[in-house]
Each structure stands twice: as C-alpha cells, then as structure tokens.
Amino acid sequence: MILPTPVDLAPAAGRFTLTERTTVRADGEAAAVADLLRTLLRPATGLPLAAGPEGTVVLTLDPAAGAELGEEGYRLTVDPFQVTLHAARPAGLRHAVQTLRQLLPPEALSAAPVPGVEWSLPAVRITDRPRHPWRGFMVDTARHFQPLDRLLTTVDRIALHKLNVLHLHLTDDQGWRLPVDAYPRLTEIGARRARSMSGHAGSTAYDALPHQGAYTKAELRHLVGYAAERGVTVVPEIDMPGHTRAALAAYPHLGNHPERQLDVWTDWGVCETVLGVHEEALAFCRAVLDETTELFPSRYVHLGGDECPTVEWENSPAARRRAAELGLAAPAQLRGWFLGEVGRHLLAAGRVPVCWAETDGATLPVEFTVMPWRDAEHGREAARRGHDVVMAPHRATYLDYPQSGRPDEPLGQAEHVVDLATAHAHQAAPAHWDEAERARVLGTQAQLWSEFVTTAEHFDYLAYPRLCAIADRAWNPDSDYARDFLPALAAHRPRLAALGVHHAERELLAT
C-alpha cells in the first residue's frame, strides 16, 4: 500500500530483487534522479546500484508523455526482470523513486545498514499524477527555532509523501530567524527573547528561559539545494506589516513610536505593534525581500499579512496623514496599501507575492496568491476576484491543534480538534465551487505553528500521521478514508518507524 494513494495501481505476478549486481540506466536529466535513488537507498541497503548501459533499473524521460502525466506524473513498472521509471519531467521521476522506496521492505527507509533483508519489489504497474501542483507543509521557525537538521529531515520526510513545498515562517513577534546583511540587529537582537509563555495565549505563566536561534545564509542555501534535489521548493515567509515586534525591537524607528524601545515579544497571540507606513519602513521591507530572494529561488515569496492590528495607525498622526493622502477612508485600509506596495516590488523582480487571506482581501492586487486560513469560503471569494489560491483552512490543516479531546493530549492550540478523519476530509477544491473557481486552486498545505513545539518528538507527534492524510488528499482527492487511506496508513506504520518518526501512536492503532 502506497501513500499518497496512486491514481492507478495494478498488481502483477512475481517480484524483482535488487542485488549487488543490479545496475541502473539513466541518461540526460534522468541521471540526477538516478543519483537521488542511490543516495536514498544506499544507507540501509548498501547496494551500489552502479550505472550501466544494460541496466535492469531504467529511468527514462519523455517530454511527449506530458500530455498524459503532466509535470509531476510517472509510470512505474516492476516485473521479475526489470524496473522501469518513466516520466515527462524530472519531478515525475523523483516521485516514482519515492514510490519505489515504499514498495521495498520498510527497512529500506532506515538511516543505517540493515543486514539480512531481501530488497525485493512486488511486480506492479502504476500510473500516477497529482491533482494539485502545490502540496505543502508550513513550519513555524519563529515562535520556536527549528534547527537546520530538523528542517533537512523534514524535507526528506515530506518528499517521501510527495509534498513539494516547504513553507518556512521565518519572522514574527517572538523571533527573527533570517540573516539580513543590511540589518544585522535583526538576528543580533531580534532572534532572542527573554522567556516564553508556558501556557496558552493570555495566560500569565512563563518558563523564564531565554530562547534564541537564527540561520546563517550558508545553512539556508544548503537547505534550498538539498530540498531542490528532492523536488521540494522552499518558500520563505517574511511577515509584515504586523507580526513584526522582533524587528521593531531591533530597529524601533521602523515603527509608529520610534522613541520607544521594545523587547522581543514573550507572549503568544497577536501583538499590537506593527510597522509604520513611512518610506523608511517600506525601504526596510524592500531591502529584506531583496536579500530573501537572493537566498530563495522560489517563484513565490510569502508576505504574511494576517492579523495586523490597526490601533497604532489609528492613533498615529503620520499614519492618518498617509491614509488621507492616499484617499483611504480609514487608517485600517493601510494594510492593503502596504502589502500592495511591497508586493509590487516582488512582482517587478519576477516573483509572486503570497498573503494569508483576511476579510479585506479585496484590497490586494490580483497578482497576489492568497492563502485562506480563517474560512475556506475566503478562498472562493479570492478565486472569484481572480487570485490563485492555496487552501489552508485552520479547522482542517492546522497541526498544532489537538488530535483528540483526550485529557492526555499535549499542550497545543485549544480552540479546535483536528483529528485524522478531519485532516483527510479536507478538499482543496470543494465540489460545491464552480469549475472556474476550482481552476484557481493551486493546492493546499498543512500548518505547524510552533508555540508549544520545543522538541523533535513533539514536532513529529503533531505532524504524523495527520500530515500523511493531508498529503494523500492533496495528491489524490478520490482517495477514500476507509477504503484507501486507512489500510495504506496501516502499511505505512513500519515505514514511519524505520524513519524514526515519533508519531501519534493511538491515531495509528485506531486504524
């Protein structure tokens, strides 16, 4: 059983066994994918899978197959004599490699040698392609810093599940993790907070432990390259004009009260401090984004844009003057103007700005891609306005929400339960939308906000197996929960164990 569920899978008779004598034939761009196959299989199997002109494992690319398979589809055929991986593009071949890994014994996913295992594949014919081109996982590195090795591991795991976007939330009120040469205090000051709230937002309990962390540019370049080799695009998010308390702690003059010295915020929730609307604040955003695009070649750059309190603008004579000069009815409308100004800078650089959807989304230029998170119907409204949409409704895709109402659930966002069935039921392009609206949906992604994610074990517990469910439906919306997904997940459990995933055990036992 394969996850995500293939579109078409036909078992056949016999098996093919990989041995020391197995050779791989791959020409042109397929050769890099053959190298990936060796990289992924060698740690556990020790097999060389040497290149050879008469390879019994064959990787081929044929652009003419694009009409059937698209950019990411593939055909995988296994018989007792040969394994053939075929696609129109390298992305499809990489997905075929991940399917091949799942056809092998689960021990093939181990990071260390596993002796005494026969590395055989069942004979099968698979033709597969994804429904949606954007299948992502957002990781919040701002509330709690996620070390580079955790992100690299995340790339490997999401690639196995055929997710192709790692969205990094790099900045927020509680921490700034992105190095910016033009503004070194962002990480010197903004990357460290004095303590963290140990309860939910609004509580008065703190742990009194300093928390800090930032990436180097070399680390981020390594992450981007590592992800690209596995078919994953890293999309950076630089939140603005709200969620900027850490930046304002480093550079107070960018805010609405330049005389005020702030600390990096130690609470959860929504902070009222926001960027000012003067030219210096806009120049700061442009400079940060210029350095961001140097590090991240992704076509998409996320600007955040959500939960932007307007009280500081309403109380600021300068902000009120700016709103009046622009002909805006109220300072609250400065959010849309601000994002439009910064977004046009990205557009001029050949990038596509992305924002979380808010109720004033009509103020965003139509070139913005929108992520609805409050309500799925905000996505429909955005699609009707002509925006591309990536669906991220919190009641189905927020993995920091508890998985059940059981009293032993670890601390998390308490407002809603997202269980396994709910995660799998999420449809990126709902059936009740019309055809033109559904055509605007690029895909969907899961979100893991990190207020309470302090360990790798907790990270895994929240992500798995719900991320498997979201990946399944993002790839194949026709996958049925009981008929397809649950049996596949039961077969997937040993694979998660081989990967060292500290998953939510009872969610798997319930299957």
C-alpha positions as CSV (number, residue, x, y, z in Angstrom):
1,M,0.0,0.0,0.0
2,I,1.4,3.4,-1.1
3,L,0.9,6.8,0.4
4,P,-0.3,9.0,-1.2
5,T,-2.8,6.7,-2.8
6,P,-1.8,6.2,-6.5
7,V,-4.4,7.1,-9.1
8,D,-4.0,3.7,-10.8
9,L,-2.2,0.6,-9.4
10,A,-2.4,-2.9,-10.9
11,P,-0.6,-5.7,-9.1
12,A,1.2,-8.3,-11.2
13,A,2.8,-11.7,-10.7
14,G,6.3,-12.1,-9.4
15,R,9.0,-10.0,-7.7
16,F,12.2,-8.1,-8.6
17,T,15.1,-8.3,-6.2
18,L,17.8,-5.6,-6.0
19,T,21.3,-7.1,-5.5
20,E,24.9,-6.1,-5.7
21,R,24.8,-6.8,-9.4
22,T,21.8,-4.6,-10.1
23,T,22.7,-1.7,-12.4
24,V,20.9,1.5,-13.3
25,R,20.5,3.1,-16.7
26,A,19.6,6.8,-16.9
27,D,20.5,9.3,-19.5
28,G,20.4,13.1,-19.6
29,E,18.4,14.8,-16.9
30,A,17.3,11.4,-15.6
31,A,20.9,10.7,-14.4
32,A,20.5,13.2,-11.5
33,V,17.4,11.3,-10.3
34,A,19.3,8.0,-10.5
35,D,21.9,9.6,-8.2
36,L,19.0,10.5,-5.8
37,L,17.8,6.9,-5.9
38,R,21.3,5.7,-4.9
39,T,21.5,8.4,-2.2
40,L,18.2,7.3,-0.7
41,L,18.7,3.5,-0.8
42,R,22.4,3.1,0.0
43,P,22.3,3.9,3.7
44,A,20.1,0.9,4.5
45,T,20.8,-1.5,1.7
46,G,24.5,-0.8,1.0
47,L,23.8,-1.5,-2.7
48,P,25.9,0.3,-5.2
49,L,23.3,0.4,-7.9
50,A,26.1,1.2,-10.4
51,A,25.4,2.9,-13.7
52,G,25.4,0.6,-16.7
53,P,24.2,0.6,-20.3
54,E,22.2,-2.6,-19.8
55,G,20.6,-1.5,-16.5
56,T,17.8,-3.6,-15.0
57,V,16.5,-0.5,-13.3
58,V,15.8,2.1,-16.1
59,L,14.9,5.7,-15.6
60,T,13.6,7.5,-18.7
61,L,12.3,10.9,-19.6
62,D,10.0,11.6,-22.5
63,P,8.5,15.1,-22.8
64,A,5.8,13.8,-25.1
65,A,4.4,11.9,-22.1
66,G,3.5,15.2,-20.6
67,A,0.0,15.1,-22.2
68,E,-0.8,12.1,-20.1
69,L,1.4,12.5,-17.0
70,G,1.8,16.3,-16.7
71,E,4.7,17.9,-14.9
72,E,4.8,15.5,-11.9
73,G,3.2,12.3,-13.1
74,Y,5.0,9.0,-13.6
75,R,4.7,5.4,-14.7
76,L,6.4,2.7,-12.6
77,T,6.5,-0.9,-13.9
78,V,8.1,-3.7,-11.9
79,D,8.3,-7.3,-13.4
80,P,10.7,-10.1,-12.4
81,F,13.3,-8.9,-14.9
82,Q,13.3,-5.1,-14.9
83,V,12.1,-2.0,-13.1
84,T,11.2,1.0,-15.3
85,L,10.5,4.5,-14.1
86,H,9.1,6.8,-16.8
87,A,8.0,10.4,-16.7
88,A,7.8,13.6,-18.8
89,R,9.8,15.7,-16.3
90,P,12.4,15.0,-13.6
91,A,9.8,15.9,-10.9
92,G,7.8,12.9,-12.0
93,L,10.8,10.6,-11.9
94,R,11.5,11.8,-8.4
95,H,8.0,10.8,-7.3
96,A,8.5,7.4,-9.0
97,V,11.6,7.0,-6.8
98,Q,9.6,7.7,-3.7
99,T,7.0,5.1,-4.7
100,L,9.8,2.6,-5.4
101,R,11.1,3.2,-1.8
102,Q,7.7,2.4,-0.4
103,L,7.4,-0.8,-2.4
104,L,10.6,-2.1,-0.8
105,P,10.6,-3.6,2.7
106,P,10.2,-0.8,5.3
107,E,13.8,-1.2,6.5
108,A,14.9,0.4,3.2
109,L,14.0,3.8,4.8
110,S,16.4,3.3,7.7
111,A,19.4,5.6,8.0
112,A,21.8,2.8,8.9
113,P,22.7,-0.5,7.3
114,V,20.1,-3.3,7.8
115,P,21.6,-6.7,7.2
116,G,19.7,-9.8,6.3
117,V,16.9,-8.2,4.3
118,E,15.9,-9.2,0.8
119,W,15.5,-6.0,-1.1
120,S,12.7,-7.1,-3.3
121,L,9.8,-5.3,-5.0
122,P,6.4,-6.7,-5.9
123,A,5.6,-6.8,-9.5
124,V,3.2,-3.9,-10.3
125,R,2.1,-1.4,-12.9
126,I,1.4,2.2,-11.6
127,T,0.3,5.2,-13.5
128,D,0.1,8.2,-11.2
129,R,-0.1,12.0,-11.2
130,P,-1.1,14.6,-8.6
131,R,-4.3,16.6,-8.7
132,H,-2.8,19.8,-7.3
133,P,0.7,21.3,-8.1
134,W,1.1,22.9,-4.6
135,R,1.2,20.3,-1.9
136,G,2.9,21.9,1.1
137,F,3.9,21.9,4.7
138,M,4.4,25.1,6.7
139,V,6.9,25.1,9.6
140,D,6.9,28.0,12.0
141,T,10.6,28.7,13.0
142,A,9.8,32.0,14.7
143,R,7.9,31.0,17.8
144,H,10.4,28.2,18.5
145,F,13.5,27.9,16.4
146,Q,13.7,24.7,14.4
147,P,17.3,23.7,13.9
148,L,18.7,23.1,10.4
149,D,18.9,19.3,10.9
150,R,15.2,19.1,11.7
151,L,14.4,21.0,8.5
152,L,16.6,18.7,6.5
153,T,14.9,15.7,8.0
154,T,11.5,17.3,7.3
155,V,12.5,17.7,3.6
156,D,13.3,14.0,3.4
157,R,10.0,13.0,5.0
158,I,7.7,15.3,3.1
159,A,9.4,14.3,-0.2
160,L,8.5,10.6,0.6
161,H,4.9,11.7,0.9
162,K,5.2,13.6,-2.4
163,L,4.7,17.0,-0.8
164,N,6.7,19.5,-2.9
165,V,6.6,22.8,-0.9
166,L,8.3,23.6,2.5
167,H,6.9,26.9,3.6
168,L,9.2,28.5,6.3
169,H,7.6,31.1,8.6
170,L,10.9,32.9,9.4
171,T,9.8,36.0,11.3
172,D,7.3,37.0,13.8
173,D,6.8,39.0,17.1
174,Q,8.6,36.3,19.1
175,G,11.7,35.9,16.9
176,W,13.5,36.8,13.7
177,R,15.4,33.9,12.2
178,L,16.6,35.2,8.8
179,P,20.0,36.8,8.4
180,V,19.9,40.2,6.6
181,D,23.3,41.8,5.9
182,A,21.8,45.3,5.7
183,Y,20.1,45.0,9.1
184,P,22.4,42.8,11.3
185,R,20.5,43.7,14.5
186,L,17.5,41.6,13.2
187,T,19.3,38.5,14.3
188,E,21.7,40.1,16.9
189,I,18.6,41.3,18.9
190,G,15.5,40.1,17.2
191,A,16.5,36.4,17.3
192,R,16.5,36.2,21.2
193,R,13.6,36.6,23.6
194,A,14.0,36.6,27.4
195,R,11.3,34.0,28.1
196,S,8.4,32.1,26.6
197,M,4.8,31.8,27.7
198,S,4.3,28.3,29.0
199,G,0.5,28.3,28.7
200,H,-2.0,29.4,26.1
201,A,-2.2,33.0,24.8
202,G,-3.4,35.3,27.5
203,S,-2.1,33.2,30.3
204,T,0.3,34.6,32.9
205,A,2.6,31.6,33.1
206,Y,6.1,31.9,31.7
207,D,9.1,29.5,31.7
208,A,11.7,32.2,32.3
209,L,14.1,30.5,29.9
210,P,15.8,32.6,27.2
211,H,15.1,31.3,23.7
212,Q,17.1,32.1,20.6
213,G,18.2,30.9,17.2
214,A,18.9,32.1,13.7
215,Y,20.1,30.6,10.5
216,T,23.2,31.5,8.6
217,K,23.0,32.2,4.9
218,A,25.1,29.2,4.2
219,E,22.7,27.0,6.1
220,L,19.7,28.3,4.2
221,R,21.5,27.9,0.8
222,H,22.3,24.3,1.8
223,L,18.6,23.7,2.8
224,V,17.4,25.1,-0.5
225,G,19.8,23.0,-2.5
226,Y,19.1,19.8,-0.5
227,A,15.4,20.3,-1.0
228,A,15.7,21.0,-4.7
229,E,17.5,17.7,-5.2
230,R,14.4,16.0,-3.6
231,G,11.9,18.0,-5.6
232,V,10.9,20.3,-2.8
233,T,10.7,24.1,-3.1
234,V,11.4,26.2,0.0
235,V,9.1,29.2,0.1
236,P,10.2,31.9,2.6
237,E,7.7,33.9,4.7
238,I,8.7,37.4,6.0
239,D,5.6,38.6,7.9
240,M,4.5,42.2,7.5
241,P,3.2,44.8,8.4
242,G,2.0,43.0,11.6
243,H,3.8,40.2,13.5
244,T,6.9,42.4,13.4
245,R,7.7,43.0,17.1
246,A,11.1,41.3,16.9
247,A,12.1,43.5,14.0
248,L,10.9,46.6,15.9
249,A,12.9,45.5,19.0
250,A,16.0,45.7,16.8
251,Y,15.0,48.9,14.8
252,P,12.5,51.0,16.7
253,H,12.5,53.7,14.1
254,L,10.7,51.4,11.7
255,G,7.6,51.5,13.9
256,N,5.0,54.1,14.8
257,H,6.8,55.1,18.0
258,P,10.5,55.5,17.1
259,E,11.3,56.7,20.6
260,R,10.0,53.5,22.2
261,Q,12.4,50.7,23.0
262,L,10.6,47.3,22.8
263,D,11.7,43.8,23.7
264,V,11.2,40.8,21.6
265,W,7.6,39.7,22.5
266,T,7.4,36.9,25.1
267,D,3.6,36.3,24.7
268,W,1.6,34.2,22.3
269,G,-1.3,35.7,20.3
270,V,-1.4,38.9,18.4
271,C,0.8,41.9,19.3
272,E,-0.5,45.4,18.6
273,T,3.0,46.8,17.5
274,V,3.2,47.0,13.7
275,L,5.5,48.6,11.1
276,G,5.0,52.3,10.4
277,V,3.8,53.4,7.0
278,H,6.6,55.8,6.3
279,E,9.1,55.4,3.4
280,E,11.8,54.1,5.7
281,A,9.6,51.2,6.7
282,L,8.9,50.4,3.1
283,A,12.5,50.6,2.2
284,F,13.3,48.2,5.0
285,C,10.8,45.7,3.6
286,R,12.2,46.0,0.1
287,A,15.8,45.5,1.3
288,V,14.9,42.5,3.4
289,L,13.0,41.0,0.4
290,D,15.9,41.6,-1.9
291,E,18.2,39.6,0.3
292,T,15.5,36.9,0.8
293,T,15.1,36.4,-3.0
294,E,18.9,36.1,-3.3
295,L,18.7,33.1,-0.9
296,F,15.5,31.5,-2.0
297,P,14.9,31.0,-5.8
298,S,11.3,30.1,-5.2
299,R,8.9,31.8,-7.6
300,Y,6.7,32.5,-4.6
301,V,7.6,34.7,-1.6
302,H,5.1,34.9,1.3
303,L,4.5,38.3,3.0
304,G,2.3,37.1,5.8
305,G,-0.1,40.0,6.0
306,D,-2.5,38.5,8.5
307,E,-3.6,39.6,12.0
308,C,-2.5,43.2,11.6
309,P,-3.9,45.4,14.3
310,T,-4.5,48.9,13.2
311,V,-4.7,50.7,16.6
312,E,-1.2,52.2,16.2
313,W,-2.1,53.6,12.8
314,E,-5.4,55.0,14.0
315,N,-3.5,56.8,16.9
316,S,-0.6,58.0,14.7
317,P,-0.9,61.4,13.1
318,A,1.6,60.4,10.5
319,A,-0.4,57.2,9.6
320,R,-3.6,59.2,9.4
321,R,-2.0,61.7,7.1
322,R,-0.7,58.9,4.9
323,A,-4.2,57.4,4.7
324,A,-5.7,60.8,3.8
325,E,-3.0,61.4,1.1
326,L,-3.9,58.1,-0.4
327,G,-7.6,58.8,-0.4
328,L,-8.3,55.9,2.0
329,A,-11.4,56.1,4.1
330,A,-9.6,54.9,7.3
331,P,-6.1,54.0,8.6
332,A,-7.2,50.4,8.7
333,Q,-7.1,50.3,4.9
334,L,-3.3,50.9,5.1
335,R,-2.7,47.2,5.4
336,G,-3.8,46.5,1.9
337,W,-1.9,49.5,0.6
338,F,1.2,48.5,2.4
339,L,1.1,44.9,1.1
340,G,0.4,46.2,-2.4
341,E,3.5,48.5,-2.3
342,V,5.8,45.7,-1.2
343,G,4.1,43.1,-3.4
344,R,4.7,45.2,-6.5
345,H,8.4,45.3,-5.6
346,L,8.4,41.5,-5.7
347,L,6.4,41.4,-8.9
348,A,9.0,43.7,-10.5
349,A,11.7,41.2,-9.5
350,G,9.8,38.4,-11.2
351,R,8.4,36.8,-8.0
352,V,4.8,36.2,-6.9
353,P,3.7,37.6,-3.5
354,V,1.6,35.3,-1.3
355,C,-0.5,36.5,1.6
356,W,-2.8,34.9,4.2
357,A,-6.4,35.8,3.4
358,E,-8.1,38.4,5.6
359,T,-11.5,39.9,5.4
360,D,-10.2,43.0,3.5
361,G,-8.6,40.7,0.8
362,A,-10.3,42.7,-1.9
363,T,-7.6,45.4,-1.4
364,L,-4.8,43.0,-2.6
365,P,-3.7,43.2,-6.2
366,V,-5.0,40.3,-8.3
367,E,-1.4,39.1,-8.9
368,F,-1.2,38.0,-5.3
369,T,-1.6,34.4,-4.5
370,V,-3.9,34.0,-1.4
371,M,-3.9,31.5,1.4
372,P,-7.3,31.3,3.1
373,W,-6.9,30.2,6.7
374,R,-9.9,31.6,8.7
375,D,-12.6,30.2,6.4
376,A,-12.4,28.1,3.3
377,E,-15.0,30.4,1.7
378,H,-12.5,33.2,1.8
379,G,-10.7,31.1,-0.8
380,R,-13.7,31.0,-3.0
381,E,-14.1,34.8,-2.8
382,A,-10.5,35.3,-3.7
383,A,-10.8,32.9,-6.7
384,R,-13.8,34.9,-7.9
385,R,-11.6,38.1,-7.8
386,G,-9.0,36.3,-9.9
387,H,-6.5,35.3,-7.3
388,D,-4.7,32.0,-7.4
389,V,-5.4,30.2,-4.1
390,V,-3.6,27.8,-1.8
391,M,-6.1,26.4,0.7
392,A,-5.0,26.4,4.4
393,P,-8.3,26.4,6.5
394,H,-7.4,26.2,10.1
395,R,-10.1,23.7,11.0
396,A,-8.6,21.1,8.8
397,T,-4.9,21.9,8.2
398,Y,-3.6,23.3,11.5
399,L,-1.5,20.5,13.0
400,D,-0.8,22.5,16.2
401,Y,-4.4,21.8,17.1
402,P,-5.0,18.7,19.3
403,Q,-5.7,15.4,17.6
404,S,-8.4,14.5,20.0
405,G,-10.3,15.7,23.1
406,R,-8.5,13.3,25.4
407,P,-7.1,14.8,28.6
408,D,-3.6,13.4,27.9
409,E,-3.2,15.4,24.7
410,P,-0.1,17.6,25.0
411,L,-0.4,21.3,25.2
412,G,-1.5,22.9,21.9
413,Q,-3.9,25.4,20.5
414,A,-7.1,24.6,22.3
415,E,-9.8,26.1,20.2
416,H,-10.5,23.2,17.9
417,V,-9.7,19.4,17.4
418,V,-8.3,18.3,14.1
419,D,-8.4,14.6,14.1
420,L,-7.1,12.2,11.4
421,A,-10.5,11.9,9.7
422,T,-10.9,15.7,9.6
423,A,-7.5,16.2,8.1
424,H,-8.2,13.6,5.4
425,A,-11.6,15.0,4.6
426,H,-10.2,18.4,3.6
427,Q,-10.7,19.1,-0.1
428,A,-8.6,21.8,-1.6
429,A,-11.1,22.4,-4.4
430,P,-14.5,21.8,-2.8
431,A,-17.1,20.2,-5.1
432,H,-19.7,23.0,-4.5
433,W,-17.4,25.6,-6.1
434,D,-17.9,26.1,-9.8
435,E,-15.3,25.0,-12.4
436,A,-13.7,28.4,-12.8
437,E,-13.3,28.8,-9.0
438,R,-11.8,25.3,-8.6
439,A,-9.4,26.1,-11.5
440,R,-7.9,28.9,-9.4
441,V,-6.8,26.5,-6.6
442,L,-3.1,25.7,-6.8
443,G,-3.4,23.2,-3.9
444,T,-3.2,23.0,-0.2
445,Q,-0.8,22.7,2.7
446,A,-0.6,21.8,6.4
447,Q,0.5,24.3,9.0
448,L,2.6,23.6,12.1
449,W,2.7,26.7,14.3
450,S,5.4,26.2,17.0
451,E,4.3,28.0,20.2
452,F,4.5,24.6,22.0
453,V,6.9,22.7,19.8
454,T,10.1,22.6,21.8
455,T,11.4,19.1,20.8
456,A,11.7,16.9,17.8
457,E,9.5,14.4,19.4
458,H,6.6,16.9,19.8
459,F,7.2,18.1,16.3
460,D,6.7,14.5,15.0
461,Y,3.8,13.8,17.2
462,L,1.8,16.8,15.9
463,A,2.8,16.2,12.3
464,Y,2.2,12.5,11.9
465,P,0.1,10.8,10.8
466,R,-2.1,13.8,10.0
467,L,0.4,15.1,7.5
468,C,0.1,11.7,5.7
469,A,-3.7,12.3,5.5
470,I,-3.3,15.8,4.0
471,A,-0.7,14.6,1.6
472,D,-2.9,11.8,0.5
473,R,-5.9,14.0,-0.5
474,A,-3.7,16.8,-1.9
475,W,-2.3,14.2,-4.4
476,N,-5.4,12.1,-5.0
477,P,-8.7,13.7,-3.9
478,D,-10.5,10.5,-4.9
479,S,-8.8,8.6,-2.1
480,D,-11.5,7.2,0.3
481,Y,-10.7,7.4,4.0
482,A,-11.9,3.9,4.9
483,R,-11.3,2.1,1.7
484,D,-7.9,3.6,0.7
485,F,-6.3,5.7,3.3
486,L,-6.6,3.7,6.5
487,P,-5.3,0.4,5.0
488,A,-2.4,2.3,3.4
489,L,-1.7,4.0,6.7
490,A,-1.6,0.7,8.5
491,A,1.0,-0.5,6.0
492,H,2.8,2.8,6.3
493,R,3.3,2.5,10.0
494,P,6.5,0.4,9.8
495,R,7.9,2.9,7.4
496,L,7.4,5.7,9.9
497,A,9.1,3.6,12.5
498,A,12.1,3.0,10.2
499,L,12.3,6.8,9.6
500,G,12.4,7.3,13.4
501,V,9.2,9.3,13.4
502,H,7.7,9.7,16.9
503,H,4.1,9.7,15.6
504,A,0.8,9.8,17.4
505,E,0.6,6.1,18.2
506,R,-3.1,5.9,19.0
507,E,-4.1,7.5,15.7
508,L,-2.4,4.6,14.0
509,L,-3.8,2.0,16.4
510,A,-7.3,3.3,15.7
511,T,-6.9,2.1,12.2
